[in-house]
Amino acid sequence: MAKKPTARTEFVMFDVVYEDGSQRSNRKVDASLLGGLDGDEPARAAIEEQDRAISEKSGIPPLQIKSITRSGK
């Protein structure tokens, strides 16, 4: 018997530049959060949430985000 297809989650990749000048490339954001009237602005909140989770695990405070752009642009 064939298996049911699983739902695929699409991601959009972003390059993030922080206030200290450091850069992180290819940060994944769920594509369902993007679009509409806000465009890519919801990506900032999603990446900030990822940064908070990382900082809780590492004990290092999160950096302030300076800019976010889609990877490959």
Distance bins in CASP14 RR format, pairs under 12 A and 6 or more apart:
PFRMAT RR
TARGET T0000
AUTHOR 0000-0000-0000
RMODE 2
METHOD distances of the structure
MODEL  1
7 32 0 0 0 0 0 1 0 0 0 0 0
8 30 0 0 0 0 0 1 0 0 0 0 0
8 31 0 0 0 0 0 1 0 0 0 0 0
8 32 0 0 0 0 0 1 0 0 0 0 0
9 28 0 0 0 0 1 0 0 0 0 0 0
9 29 0 0 0 0 0 1 0 0 0 0 0
9 30 1 0 0 1 0 0 0 0 0 0 0
9 31 1 0 0 1 0 0 0 0 0 0 0
9 32 1 0 0 1 0 0 0 0 0 0 0
9 33 0 0 0 0 0 1 0 0 0 0 0
10 28 0 0 0 0 0 1 0 0 0 0 0
10 29 0 0 0 0 0 1 0 0 0 0 0
10 30 1 0 0 1 0 0 0 0 0 0 0
10 31 1 0 1 0 0 0 0 0 0 0 0
10 32 1 0 0 1 0 0 0 0 0 0 0
10 33 0 0 0 0 0 1 0 0 0 0 0
10 34 0 0 0 0 1 0 0 0 0 0 0
11 26 0 0 0 0 1 0 0 0 0 0 0
11 27 0 0 0 0 1 0 0 0 0 0 0
11 28 1 0 1 0 0 0 0 0 0 0 0
11 29 1 0 0 1 0 0 0 0 0 0 0
11 30 1 0 0 1 0 0 0 0 0 0 0
11 31 1 0 0 1 0 0 0 0 0 0 0
11 32 0 0 0 0 1 0 0 0 0 0 0
11 33 0 0 0 0 0 1 0 0 0 0 0
11 34 0 0 0 0 0 1 0 0 0 0 0
11 43 0 0 0 0 0 1 0 0 0 0 0
11 46 0 0 0 0 0 1 0 0 0 0 0
11 70 0 0 0 0 0 1 0 0 0 0 0
11 71 0 0 0 0 0 1 0 0 0 0 0
12 26 0 0 0 0 0 1 0 0 0 0 0
12 27 0 0 0 0 1 0 0 0 0 0 0
12 28 1 0 0 1 0 0 0 0 0 0 0
12 29 1 0 1 0 0 0 0 0 0 0 0
12 30 1 0 0 1 0 0 0 0 0 0 0
12 31 1 0 1 0 0 0 0 0 0 0 0
12 32 0 0 0 0 1 0 0 0 0 0 0
12 33 0 0 0 0 1 0 0 0 0 0 0
12 34 1 0 1 0 0 0 0 0 0 0 0
12 35 0 0 0 0 1 0 0 0 0 0 0
12 39 0 0 0 0 0 1 0 0 0 0 0
12 40 1 0 0 1 0 0 0 0 0 0 0
12 42 0 0 0 0 0 1 0 0 0 0 0
12 43 1 0 0 1 0 0 0 0 0 0 0
12 46 0 0 0 0 1 0 0 0 0 0 0
12 47 0 0 0 0 0 1 0 0 0 0 0
12 68 0 0 0 0 0 1 0 0 0 0 0
12 69 0 0 0 0 0 1 0 0 0 0 0
12 70 1 0 0 1 0 0 0 0 0 0 0
12 71 0 0 0 0 1 0 0 0 0 0 0
12 72 0 0 0 0 0 1 0 0 0 0 0
12 73 0 0 0 0 0 1 0 0 0 0 0
13 24 0 0 0 0 0 1 0 0 0 0 0
13 25 1 0 0 1 0 0 0 0 0 0 0
13 26 1 0 1 0 0 0 0 0 0 0 0
13 27 1 0 0 1 0 0 0 0 0 0 0
13 28 1 0 0 1 0 0 0 0 0 0 0
13 29 1 0 0 1 0 0 0 0 0 0 0
13 30 0 0 0 0 0 1 0 0 0 0 0
13 31 0 0 0 0 0 1 0 0 0 0 0
13 34 0 0 0 0 0 1 0 0 0 0 0
13 40 0 0 0 0 0 1 0 0 0 0 0
13 43 0 0 0 0 0 1 0 0 0 0 0
13 47 0 0 0 0 0 1 0 0 0 0 0
13 68 0 0 0 0 0 1 0 0 0 0 0
13 69 0 0 0 0 0 1 0 0 0 0 0
13 70 1 0 0 1 0 0 0 0 0 0 0
13 71 1 1 0 0 0 0 0 0 0 0 0
13 72 1 0 0 1 0 0 0 0 0 0 0
13 73 0 0 0 0 0 1 0 0 0 0 0
14 23 0 0 0 0 0 1 0 0 0 0 0
14 24 0 0 0 0 1 0 0 0 0 0 0
14 25 0 0 0 0 1 0 0 0 0 0 0
14 26 1 0 0 1 0 0 0 0 0 0 0
14 27 1 0 1 0 0 0 0 0 0 0 0
14 28 0 0 0 0 1 0 0 0 0 0 0
14 29 1 0 1 0 0 0 0 0 0 0 0
14 30 0 0 0 0 0 1 0 0 0 0 0
14 31 0 0 0 0 0 1 0 0 0 0 0
14 33 0 0 0 0 0 1 0 0 0 0 0
14 34 0 0 0 0 1 0 0 0 0 0 0
14 40 1 0 0 1 0 0 0 0 0 0 0
14 41 0 0 0 0 0 1 0 0 0 0 0
14 42 0 0 0 0 0 1 0 0 0 0 0
14 43 1 0 1 0 0 0 0 0 0 0 0
14 44 0 0 0 0 1 0 0 0 0 0 0
14 46 0 0 0 0 1 0 0 0 0 0 0
14 47 1 0 0 1 0 0 0 0 0 0 0
14 48 0 0 0 0 0 1 0 0 0 0 0
14 50 0 0 0 0 0 1 0 0 0 0 0
14 65 0 0 0 0 0 1 0 0 0 0 0
14 67 0 0 0 0 1 0 0 0 0 0 0
14 68 1 0 1 0 0 0 0 0 0 0 0
14 69 1 0 0 1 0 0 0 0 0 0 0
14 70 1 0 1 0 0 0 0 0 0 0 0
14 71 1 0 0 1 0 0 0 0 0 0 0
14 72 0 0 0 0 1 0 0 0 0 0 0
14 73 0 0 0 0 1 0 0 0 0 0 0
15 22 0 0 0 0 0 1 0 0 0 0 0
15 23 1 0 0 1 0 0 0 0 0 0 0
15 24 1 0 0 1 0 0 0 0 0 0 0
15 25 1 0 1 0 0 0 0 0 0 0 0
15 26 1 0 0 1 0 0 0 0 0 0 0
15 27 1 0 0 1 0 0 0 0 0 0 0
15 28 0 0 0 0 0 1 0 0 0 0 0
15 29 0 0 0 0 0 1 0 0 0 0 0
15 40 0 0 0 0 0 1 0 0 0 0 0
15 43 0 0 0 0 0 1 0 0 0 0 0
15 47 0 0 0 0 0 1 0 0 0 0 0
15 65 0 0 0 0 0 1 0 0 0 0 0
15 66 0 0 0 0 0 1 0 0 0 0 0
15 67 0 0 0 0 1 0 0 0 0 0 0
15 68 1 0 0 1 0 0 0 0 0 0 0
15 69 1 0 1 0 0 0 0 0 0 0 0
15 70 1 0 0 1 0 0 0 0 0 0 0
15 71 1 0 1 0 0 0 0 0 0 0 0
15 72 1 0 0 1 0 0 0 0 0 0 0
15 73 0 0 0 0 1 0 0 0 0 0 0
16 22 0 0 0 0 1 0 0 0 0 0 0
16 23 1 0 0 1 0 0 0 0 0 0 0
16 24 1 0 1 0 0 0 0 0 0 0 0
16 25 1 0 0 1 0 0 0 0 0 0 0
16 26 0 0 0 0 1 0 0 0 0 0 0
16 27 1 0 1 0 0 0 0 0 0 0 0
16 28 0 0 0 0 0 1 0 0 0 0 0
16 29 0 0 0 0 0 1 0 0 0 0 0
16 40 0 0 0 0 0 1 0 0 0 0 0
16 43 0 0 0 0 1 0 0 0 0 0 0
16 44 0 0 0 0 1 0 0 0 0 0 0
16 46 0 0 0 0 0 1 0 0 0 0 0
16 47 1 0 1 0 0 0 0 0 0 0 0
16 48 0 0 0 0 1 0 0 0 0 0 0
16 50 0 0 0 0 1 0 0 0 0 0 0
16 51 0 0 0 0 1 0 0 0 0 0 0
16 62 0 0 0 0 0 1 0 0 0 0 0
16 63 0 0 0 0 1 0 0 0 0 0 0
16 64 0 0 0 0 0 1 0 0 0 0 0
16 65 1 0 1 0 0 0 0 0 0 0 0
16 66 0 0 0 0 1 0 0 0 0 0 0
16 67 1 0 0 1 0 0 0 0 0 0 0
16 68 1 0 1 0 0 0 0 0 0 0 0
16 69 0 0 0 0 1 0 0 0 0 0 0
16 70 0 0 0 0 0 1 0 0 0 0 0
16 71 0 0 0 0 1 0 0 0 0 0 0
17 23 1 0 1 0 0 0 0 0 0 0 0
17 24 0 0 0 0 1 0 0 0 0 0 0
17 25 0 0 0 0 1 0 0 0 0 0 0
17 27 0 0 0 0 0 1 0 0 0 0 0
17 44 0 0 0 0 0 1 0 0 0 0 0
17 47 0 0 0 0 0 1 0 0 0 0 0
17 63 0 0 0 0 1 0 0 0 0 0 0
17 64 0 0 0 0 0 1 0 0 0 0 0
17 65 1 0 0 1 0 0 0 0 0 0 0
17 66 1 0 1 0 0 0 0 0 0 0 0
17 67 1 0 1 0 0 0 0 0 0 0 0
17 68 1 0 0 1 0 0 0 0 0 0 0
17 69 0 0 0 0 1 0 0 0 0 0 0
18 24 1 0 0 1 0 0 0 0 0 0 0
18 27 0 0 0 0 0 1 0 0 0 0 0
18 47 0 0 0 0 0 1 0 0 0 0 0
18 48 0 0 0 0 0 1 0 0 0 0 0
18 51 0 0 0 0 1 0 0 0 0 0 0
18 61 0 0 0 0 0 1 0 0 0 0 0
18 62 0 0 0 0 1 0 0 0 0 0 0
18 63 1 0 1 0 0 0 0 0 0 0 0
18 64 1 0 0 1 0 0 0 0 0 0 0
18 65 1 0 0 1 0 0 0 0 0 0 0
18 66 1 0 1 0 0 0 0 0 0 0 0
18 67 0 0 0 0 1 0 0 0 0 0 0
18 68 0 0 0 0 0 1 0 0 0 0 0
19 62 0 0 0 0 0 1 0 0 0 0 0
19 63 1 0 0 1 0 0 0 0 0 0 0
19 64 1 0 1 0 0 0 0 0 0 0 0
19 65 1 0 0 1 0 0 0 0 0 0 0
19 66 1 0 1 0 0 0 0 0 0 0 0
19 67 0 0 0 0 1 0 0 0 0 0 0
20 61 0 0 0 0 0 1 0 0 0 0 0
20 62 0 0 0 0 0 1 0 0 0 0 0
20 63 1 0 0 1 0 0 0 0 0 0 0
20 64 0 0 0 0 1 0 0 0 0 0 0
20 65 0 0 0 0 0 1 0 0 0 0 0
20 66 0 0 0 0 1 0 0 0 0 0 0
21 63 0 0 0 0 1 0 0 0 0 0 0
21 64 0 0 0 0 0 1 0 0 0 0 0
21 65 0 0 0 0 0 1 0 0 0 0 0
21 66 1 0 0 1 0 0 0 0 0 0 0
21 67 0 0 0 0 0 1 0 0 0 0 0
22 51 0 0 0 0 0 1 0 0 0 0 0
22 62 0 0 0 0 0 1 0 0 0 0 0
22 63 1 0 0 1 0 0 0 0 0 0 0
22 64 0 0 0 0 0 1 0 0 0 0 0
22 65 0 0 0 0 0 1 0 0 0 0 0
22 66 0 0 0 0 1 0 0 0 0 0 0
23 63 0 0 0 0 0 1 0 0 0 0 0
23 65 0 0 0 0 0 1 0 0 0 0 0
23 66 0 0 0 0 1 0 0 0 0 0 0
23 67 0 0 0 0 1 0 0 0 0 0 0
23 68 0 0 0 0 0 1 0 0 0 0 0
23 69 0 0 0 0 0 1 0 0 0 0 0
23 71 0 0 0 0 0 1 0 0 0 0 0
24 47 0 0 0 0 1 0 0 0 0 0 0
24 50 0 0 0 0 1 0 0 0 0 0 0
24 51 0 0 0 0 1 0 0 0 0 0 0
24 54 0 0 0 0 0 1 0 0 0 0 0
24 62 0 0 0 0 0 1 0 0 0 0 0
24 63 0 0 0 0 1 0 0 0 0 0 0
24 65 0 0 0 0 1 0 0 0 0 0 0
24 66 0 0 0 0 0 1 0 0 0 0 0
24 67 0 0 0 0 0 1 0 0 0 0 0
24 68 0 0 0 0 0 1 0 0 0 0 0
24 69 0 0 0 0 0 1 0 0 0 0 0
24 71 0 0 0 0 0 1 0 0 0 0 0
25 68 0 0 0 0 0 1 0 0 0 0 0
25 69 0 0 0 0 0 1 0 0 0 0 0
25 70 0 0 0 0 0 1 0 0 0 0 0
25 71 1 0 0 1 0 0 0 0 0 0 0
25 72 0 0 0 0 1 0 0 0 0 0 0
25 73 0 0 0 0 0 1 0 0 0 0 0
26 47 0 0 0 0 0 1 0 0 0 0 0
26 69 0 0 0 0 0 1 0 0 0 0 0
26 70 0 0 0 0 0 1 0 0 0 0 0
26 71 1 0 1 0 0 0 0 0 0 0 0
26 72 0 0 0 0 1 0 0 0 0 0 0
27 40 0 0 0 0 0 1 0 0 0 0 0
27 43 0 0 0 0 1 0 0 0 0 0 0
27 44 0 0 0 0 0 1 0 0 0 0 0
27 46 0 0 0 0 1 0 0 0 0 0 0
27 47 1 0 1 0 0 0 0 0 0 0 0
27 48 0 0 0 0 0 1 0 0 0 0 0
27 49 0 0 0 0 0 1 0 0 0 0 0
27 50 1 0 0 1 0 0 0 0 0 0 0
27 51 0 0 0 0 1 0 0 0 0 0 0
27 54 0 0 0 0 0 1 0 0 0 0 0
27 65 0 0 0 0 0 1 0 0 0 0 0
27 68 0 0 0 0 1 0 0 0 0 0 0
27 69 0 0 0 0 0 1 0 0 0 0 0
27 70 0 0 0 0 0 1 0 0 0 0 0
27 71 0 0 0 0 1 0 0 0 0 0 0
28 34 0 0 0 0 0 1 0 0 0 0 0
28 43 0 0 0 0 1 0 0 0 0 0 0
28 46 0 0 0 0 1 0 0 0 0 0 0
28 47 0 0 0 0 1 0 0 0 0 0 0
28 50 0 0 0 0 1 0 0 0 0 0 0
28 70 0 0 0 0 0 1 0 0 0 0 0
28 71 0 0 0 0 1 0 0 0 0 0 0
29 35 0 0 0 0 0 1 0 0 0 0 0
29 39 0 0 0 0 0 1 0 0 0 0 0
29 40 0 0 0 0 1 0 0 0 0 0 0
29 41 0 0 0 0 0 1 0 0 0 0 0
29 42 1 0 0 1 0 0 0 0 0 0 0
29 43 1 0 1 0 0 0 0 0 0 0 0
29 44 0 0 0 0 1 0 0 0 0 0 0
29 45 0 0 0 0 1 0 0 0 0 0 0
29 46 1 0 1 0 0 0 0 0 0 0 0
29 47 1 0 0 1 0 0 0 0 0 0 0
29 48 0 0 0 0 0 1 0 0 0 0 0
29 49 0 0 0 0 0 1 0 0 0 0 0
29 50 0 0 0 0 1 0 0 0 0 0 0
29 68 0 0 0 0 1 0 0 0 0 0 0
29 70 0 0 0 0 1 0 0 0 0 0 0
29 71 0 0 0 0 0 1 0 0 0 0 0
30 42 0 0 0 0 1 0 0 0 0 0 0
30 43 0 0 0 0 1 0 0 0 0 0 0
30 45 0 0 0 0 0 1 0 0 0 0 0
30 46 1 0 0 1 0 0 0 0 0 0 0
30 47 0 0 0 0 0 1 0 0 0 0 0
30 49 0 0 0 0 0 1 0 0 0 0 0
30 50 0 0 0 0 0 1 0 0 0 0 0
31 39 0 0 0 0 0 1 0 0 0 0 0
31 40 0 0 0 0 0 1 0 0 0 0 0
31 42 0 0 0 0 0 1 0 0 0 0 0
31 43 0 0 0 0 1 0 0 0 0 0 0
31 46 0 0 0 0 0 1 0 0 0 0 0
31 70 0 0 0 0 0 1 0 0 0 0 0
32 42 0 0 0 0 1 0 0 0 0 0 0
32 43 0 0 0 0 0 1 0 0 0 0 0
32 46 0 0 0 0 0 1 0 0 0 0 0
33 39 0 0 0 0 1 0 0 0 0 0 0
33 40 0 0 0 0 1 0 0 0 0 0 0
33 41 0 0 0 0 1 0 0 0 0 0 0
33 42 1 0 1 0 0 0 0 0 0 0 0
33 43 1 0 0 1 0 0 0 0 0 0 0
33 44 0 0 0 0 0 1 0 0 0 0 0
33 45 0 0 0 0 1 0 0 0 0 0 0
33 46 1 0 1 0 0 0 0 0 0 0 0
33 47 0 0 0 0 0 1 0 0 0 0 0
33 49 0 0 0 0 0 1 0 0 0 0 0
34 40 1 0 1 0 0 0 0 0 0 0 0
34 41 0 0 0 0 1 0 0 0 0 0 0
34 42 1 0 0 1 0 0 0 0 0 0 0
34 43 1 0 0 1 0 0 0 0 0 0 0
34 44 0 0 0 0 0 1 0 0 0 0 0
34 45 0 0 0 0 0 1 0 0 0 0 0
34 46 0 0 0 0 1 0 0 0 0 0 0
34 47 0 0 0 0 0 1 0 0 0 0 0
34 68 0 0 0 0 0 1 0 0 0 0 0
34 70 0 0 0 0 1 0 0 0 0 0 0
35 41 0 0 0 0 1 0 0 0 0 0 0
35 42 1 0 0 1 0 0 0 0 0 0 0
35 43 0 0 0 0 1 0 0 0 0 0 0
35 70 0 0 0 0 0 1 0 0 0 0 0
36 42 0 0 0 0 1 0 0 0 0 0 0
38 44 0 0 0 0 1 0 0 0 0 0 0
38 45 0 0 0 0 1 0 0 0 0 0 0
38 46 0 0 0 0 0 1 0 0 0 0 0
39 68 0 0 0 0 0 1 0 0 0 0 0
39 70 0 0 0 0 0 1 0 0 0 0 0
40 46 0 0 0 0 0 1 0 0 0 0 0
40 47 0 0 0 0 0 1 0 0 0 0 0
40 67 0 0 0 0 0 1 0 0 0 0 0
40 68 1 0 0 1 0 0 0 0 0 0 0
40 69 0 0 0 0 1 0 0 0 0 0 0
40 70 1 0 0 1 0 0 0 0 0 0 0
40 71 0 0 0 0 0 1 0 0 0 0 0
40 73 0 0 0 0 0 1 0 0 0 0 0
41 47 0 0 0 0 0 1 0 0 0 0 0
41 48 0 0 0 0 0 1 0 0 0 0 0
41 65 0 0 0 0 0 1 0 0 0 0 0
41 68 0 0 0 0 1 0 0 0 0 0 0
42 48 0 0 0 0 0 1 0 0 0 0 0
42 49 0 0 0 0 0 1 0 0 0 0 0
42 68 0 0 0 0 0 1 0 0 0 0 0
43 49 0 0 0 0 0 1 0 0 0 0 0
43 50 0 0 0 0 0 1 0 0 0 0 0
43 65 0 0 0 0 0 1 0 0 0 0 0
43 67 0 0 0 0 0 1 0 0 0 0 0
43 68 1 0 1 0 0 0 0 0 0 0 0
43 69 0 0 0 0 1 0 0 0 0 0 0
43 70 0 0 0 0 1 0 0 0 0 0 0
43 71 0 0 0 0 0 1 0 0 0 0 0
44 50 0 0 0 0 0 1 0 0 0 0 0
44 51 0 0 0 0 0 1 0 0 0 0 0
44 64 0 0 0 0 0 1 0 0 0 0 0
44 65 1 0 0 1 0 0 0 0 0 0 0
44 66 0 0 0 0 0 1 0 0 0 0 0
44 67 0 0 0 0 1 0 0 0 0 0 0
44 68 1 0 1 0 0 0 0 0 0 0 0
44 69 0 0 0 0 0 1 0 0 0 0 0
45 51 0 0 0 0 0 1 0 0 0 0 0
45 52 0 0 0 0 0 1 0 0 0 0 0
45 65 0 0 0 0 0 1 0 0 0 0 0
45 68 0 0 0 0 0 1 0 0 0 0 0
46 52 0 0 0 0 0 1 0 0 0 0 0
46 53 0 0 0 0 0 1 0 0 0 0 0
46 65 0 0 0 0 0 1 0 0 0 0 0
46 68 0 0 0 0 1 0 0 0 0 0 0
47 53 0 0 0 0 0 1 0 0 0 0 0
47 54 0 0 0 0 0 1 0 0 0 0 0
47 62 0 0 0 0 1 0 0 0 0 0 0
47 63 0 0 0 0 0 1 0 0 0 0 0
47 64 0 0 0 0 0 1 0 0 0 0 0
47 65 1 0 0 1 0 0 0 0 0 0 0
47 66 0 0 0 0 0 1 0 0 0 0 0
47 67 0 0 0 0 0 1 0 0 0 0 0
47 68 1 0 0 1 0 0 0 0 0 0 0
47 69 0 0 0 0 0 1 0 0 0 0 0
48 54 0 0 0 0 0 1 0 0 0 0 0
48 55 0 0 0 0 0 1 0 0 0 0 0
48 62 1 0 0 1 0 0 0 0 0 0 0
48 63 0 0 0 0 0 1 0 0 0 0 0
48 64 0 0 0 0 1 0 0 0 0 0 0
48 65 1 0 0 1 0 0 0 0 0 0 0
48 68 0 0 0 0 1 0 0 0 0 0 0
49 55 0 0 0 0 0 1 0 0 0 0 0
49 56 0 0 0 0 0 1 0 0 0 0 0
49 62 0 0 0 0 1 0 0 0 0 0 0
49 65 0 0 0 0 0 1 0 0 0 0 0
50 56 0 0 0 0 0 1 0 0 0 0 0
50 57 0 0 0 0 0 1 0 0 0 0 0
50 62 0 0 0 0 1 0 0 0 0 0 0
50 65 0 0 0 0 0 1 0 0 0 0 0
50 68 0 0 0 0 0 1 0 0 0 0 0
51 57 0 0 0 0 0 1 0 0 0 0 0
51 58 0 0 0 0 0 1 0 0 0 0 0
51 59 0 0 0 0 0 1 0 0 0 0 0
51 60 0 0 0 0 0 1 0 0 0 0 0
51 61 0 0 0 0 1 0 0 0 0 0 0
51 62 1 0 1 0 0 0 0 0 0 0 0
51 63 1 0 0 1 0 0 0 0 0 0 0
51 64 0 0 0 0 1 0 0 0 0 0 0
51 65 1 0 0 1 0 0 0 0 0 0 0
51 68 0 0 0 0 0 1 0 0 0 0 0
52 58 0 0 0 0 0 1 0 0 0 0 0
52 59 0 0 0 0 0 1 0 0 0 0 0
52 60 0 0 0 0 0 1 0 0 0 0 0
52 61 0 0 0 0 1 0 0 0 0 0 0
52 62 1 0 1 0 0 0 0 0 0 0 0
52 63 0 0 0 0 0 1 0 0 0 0 0
52 65 0 0 0 0 0 1 0 0 0 0 0
53 59 0 0 0 0 0 1 0 0 0 0 0
53 62 0 0 0 0 1 0 0 0 0 0 0
54 60 0 0 0 0 1 0 0 0 0 0 0
54 61 0 0 0 0 0 1 0 0 0 0 0
54 62 1 0 0 1 0 0 0 0 0 0 0
54 63 0 0 0 0 0 1 0 0 0 0 0
55 61 1 0 1 0 0 0 0 0 0 0 0
55 62 1 0 1 0 0 0 0 0 0 0 0
55 63 0 0 0 0 1 0 0 0 0 0 0
56 62 0 0 0 0 1 0 0 0 0 0 0
67 73 0 0 0 0 0 1 0 0 0 0 0
END
